[in-house]
Amino acid sequence: VQLQASGGGLVQAGGSLRLSCAASGSIFSITDMGWYRQVPGKERELVALSTQSGRLNYAEFAKGRFTISRDNAKNTVYLQMNSLKPEDTAVYYCNAYTMGATYWGQGTLVTVSS
């Protein structure tokens, strides 16, 4: 499975961005897909997860501001981020789970200016 993320950039506080992550390869084996983020010196943390069963899970900081969605026809997962804050600045990674492995995209930088 290969994951290609896009959509990061520079935005002012209060603004919005939409991240996209397109999967290719053995996509039939993918179950859950999600987004994580990481800032230097900190561990990578979950932002949102879309399970195969359709369940959506969000980190507390993401609830009410971020929305994860999945287009199975396009093999793409999205992360709509609204009301962005400077503390949302991070590299955002998409990932995909299969029965035997976890795959990561290359990361896309989101910078929120105050």
C-alpha positions as a Markdown table, in Angstrom:
| # | Residue | x | y | z |
|---|---|---|---|---|
| 1 | Val | 0.0 | 0.0 | 0.0 |
| 2 | Gln | 1.3 | 3.4 | -0.9 |
| 3 | Leu | -0.1 | 6.6 | 0.5 |
| 4 | Gln | 0.2 | 10.1 | -1.0 |
| 5 | Ala | -0.8 | 13.0 | 1.2 |
| 6 | Ser | -1.4 | 16.5 | 0.1 |
| 7 | Gly | -3.1 | 19.7 | 1.1 |
| 8 | Gly | -0.8 | 21.1 | 3.8 |
| 9 | Gly | 0.3 | 24.7 | 3.8 |
| 10 | Leu | 0.3 | 28.0 | 5.7 |
| 11 | Val | -2.9 | 29.4 | 7.1 |
| 12 | Gln | -3.8 | 32.0 | 9.6 |
| 13 | Ala | -5.4 | 31.2 | 12.9 |
| 14 | Gly | -9.1 | 30.6 | 12.4 |
| 15 | Gly | -8.7 | 29.4 | 8.9 |
| 16 | Ser | -9.3 | 26.1 | 7.2 |
| 17 | Leu | -7.4 | 23.4 | 5.3 |
| 18 | Arg | -8.3 | 20.1 | 3.8 |
| 19 | Leu | -5.8 | 17.3 | 3.7 |
| 20 | Ser | -6.1 | 14.5 | 1.2 |
| 21 | Cys | -4.5 | 11.1 | 1.2 |
| 22 | Ala | -4.8 | 8.8 | -1.8 |
| 23 | Ala | -4.1 | 5.1 | -1.4 |
| 24 | Ser | -2.8 | 2.8 | -4.2 |
| 25 | Gly | -1.5 | -0.7 | -4.4 |
| 26 | Ser | -3.1 | -3.4 | -2.4 |
| 27 | Ile | -6.0 | -1.2 | -1.4 |
| 28 | Phe | -8.4 | -4.1 | -1.1 |
| 29 | Ser | -6.6 | -5.1 | 2.1 |
| 30 | Ile | -7.1 | -1.7 | 3.8 |
| 31 | Thr | -9.3 | -1.7 | 6.8 |
| 32 | Asp | -8.9 | 1.5 | 8.8 |
| 33 | Met | -7.5 | 4.8 | 7.6 |
| 34 | Gly | -6.5 | 7.8 | 9.7 |
| 35 | Trp | -4.6 | 10.9 | 10.3 |
| 36 | Tyr | -1.8 | 11.5 | 12.8 |
| 37 | Arg | 0.4 | 14.5 | 13.5 |
| 38 | Gln | 3.8 | 15.2 | 15.0 |
| 39 | Val | 5.7 | 18.2 | 16.2 |
| 40 | Pro | 9.5 | 18.1 | 16.8 |
| 41 | Gly | 10.4 | 16.6 | 20.1 |
| 42 | Lys | 7.0 | 15.0 | 20.6 |
| 43 | Glu | 5.5 | 11.7 | 19.8 |
| 44 | Arg | 3.2 | 11.2 | 16.9 |
| 45 | Glu | -0.4 | 11.5 | 18.0 |
| 46 | Leu | -3.7 | 10.4 | 16.6 |
| 47 | Val | -5.9 | 13.1 | 15.1 |
| 48 | Ala | -8.8 | 11.1 | 13.6 |
| 49 | Leu | -9.5 | 7.6 | 12.5 |
| 50 | Ser | -12.1 | 6.1 | 10.1 |
| 51 | Thr | -12.7 | 2.4 | 10.6 |
| 52 | Gln | -13.8 | -0.1 | 8.1 |
| 53 | Ser | -17.1 | -0.4 | 9.9 |
| 54 | Gly | -17.7 | 3.3 | 9.4 |
| 55 | Arg | -16.9 | 4.4 | 12.9 |
| 56 | Leu | -15.1 | 7.8 | 13.3 |
| 57 | Asn | -12.8 | 8.5 | 16.2 |
| 58 | Tyr | -11.3 | 11.8 | 17.1 |
| 59 | Ala | -8.7 | 13.1 | 19.5 |
| 60 | Glu | -10.2 | 15.5 | 22.0 |
| 61 | Phe | -8.4 | 18.5 | 20.4 |
| 62 | Ala | -10.0 | 17.6 | 17.0 |
| 63 | Lys | -13.6 | 17.2 | 18.1 |
| 64 | Gly | -15.8 | 19.9 | 16.8 |
| 65 | Arg | -13.1 | 21.3 | 14.5 |
| 66 | Phe | -11.8 | 18.5 | 12.3 |
| 67 | Thr | -13.8 | 16.1 | 10.2 |
| 68 | Ile | -12.4 | 12.9 | 8.7 |
| 69 | Ser | -14.1 | 11.4 | 5.7 |
| 70 | Arg | -13.4 | 8.6 | 3.3 |
| 71 | Asp | -14.2 | 8.1 | -0.4 |
| 72 | Asn | -13.8 | 4.4 | -1.0 |
| 73 | Ala | -14.4 | 4.8 | -4.7 |
| 74 | Lys | -11.4 | 7.1 | -4.9 |
| 75 | Asn | -9.4 | 5.3 | -2.3 |
| 76 | Thr | -8.9 | 8.6 | -0.5 |
| 77 | Val | -9.3 | 9.8 | 3.0 |
| 78 | Tyr | -9.7 | 13.5 | 3.8 |
| 79 | Leu | -9.2 | 15.6 | 6.9 |
| 80 | Gln | -11.2 | 18.9 | 6.9 |
| 81 | Met | -9.7 | 21.2 | 9.5 |
| 82 | Asn | -11.5 | 24.3 | 10.6 |
| 83 | Ser | -10.9 | 26.9 | 13.2 |
| 84 | Leu | -7.2 | 26.2 | 13.1 |
| 85 | Lys | -5.0 | 27.3 | 16.0 |
| 86 | Pro | -1.3 | 27.9 | 16.1 |
| 87 | Glu | -0.9 | 24.7 | 18.3 |
| 88 | Asp | -2.2 | 22.7 | 15.3 |
| 89 | Thr | 1.0 | 23.4 | 13.6 |
| 90 | Ala | 2.6 | 20.0 | 12.8 |
| 91 | Val | 3.4 | 17.5 | 10.2 |
| 92 | Tyr | 0.3 | 15.5 | 9.4 |
| 93 | Tyr | 0.6 | 11.9 | 8.4 |
| 94 | Cys | -2.1 | 9.7 | 6.9 |
| 95 | Asn | -2.0 | 6.0 | 7.6 |
| 96 | Ala | -3.7 | 2.8 | 6.6 |
| 97 | Tyr | -4.1 | -0.4 | 8.4 |
| 98 | Thr | -4.3 | -3.9 | 6.9 |
| 99 | Met | -4.6 | -7.2 | 8.7 |
| 100 | Gly | -0.8 | -7.5 | 8.7 |
| 101 | Ala | 0.7 | -4.0 | 8.6 |
| 102 | Thr | 0.5 | -0.3 | 9.0 |
| 103 | Tyr | 1.4 | 2.0 | 6.2 |
| 104 | Trp | 2.3 | 5.7 | 6.4 |
| 105 | Gly | 2.2 | 8.6 | 4.0 |
| 106 | Gln | 5.1 | 11.0 | 3.6 |
| 107 | Gly | 3.6 | 13.7 | 5.8 |
| 108 | Thr | 2.4 | 17.1 | 4.9 |
| 109 | Leu | 3.3 | 20.2 | 6.9 |
| 110 | Val | 0.5 | 22.4 | 8.3 |
| 111 | Thr | 1.6 | 25.8 | 9.7 |
| 112 | Val | -0.9 | 28.0 | 11.5 |
| 113 | Ser | 0.2 | 31.6 | 12.1 |
| 114 | Ser | -1.2 | 33.7 | 14.9 |
